[in-house]
Every structure is written in structure tokens, then in C-alpha cells.
Amino acid sequence: MNLSGPELDKFDAEVGEPIKIDIAESKEIAHALINNSDRGEFIIVSKPSQQEVDS
């Protein structure tokens, strides 16, 4: 995953800095990951449905 520009500035991050990635297969799992995390900021990336891709 590449972050650049404003995203790096918002997270006070540098190029090449390690990040943690969790994959959630549902909104419920995503909420659980966030609610049980000690982190204060998150980037959420969603995968479009095939129908959204085709339109």
C-alpha cells in the first residue's frame, strides 16, 4: 500500500515508514478492529463491488 501527499502529512509519516494493515471482511469486523485498537488514527480503504467496477 502506498500513501503519498496529504495522507503522509496527516499521519506525520515518512516515506518507507512501516504501517500495519488489517483486512476486515465486513463492517462489523472493521468496527471491532477499530474499537479494540490502541491507535488513534485510521485509513479505511474499501473494495468496490464488481457491479460498481463494471459501471
VENDAFEN-V493848 format. One record per residue. RES is the residue in one small letter. SS is DSSP state (2 for helix, 1 for strand, 0 for the rest). Layout:
BEGIN
res = {RES,RES}
ss = {SS,SS}
END
This chain:
BEGIN
res = {m,n,l,s,g,p,e,l,d,k,f,d,a,e,v,g,e,p,i,k,i,d,i,a,e,s,k,e,i,a,h,a,l,i,n,n,s,d,r,g,e,f,i,i,v,s,k,p,s,q,q,e,v,d,s}
ss = {0,0,0,0,0,2,2,2,2,2,0,0,0,0,0,0,0,0,0,0,0,0,0,0,0,0,2,2,2,2,2,2,2,2,2,0,0,0,0,0,0,0,0,0,0,0,0,0,0,2,2,2,2,2,0}
END
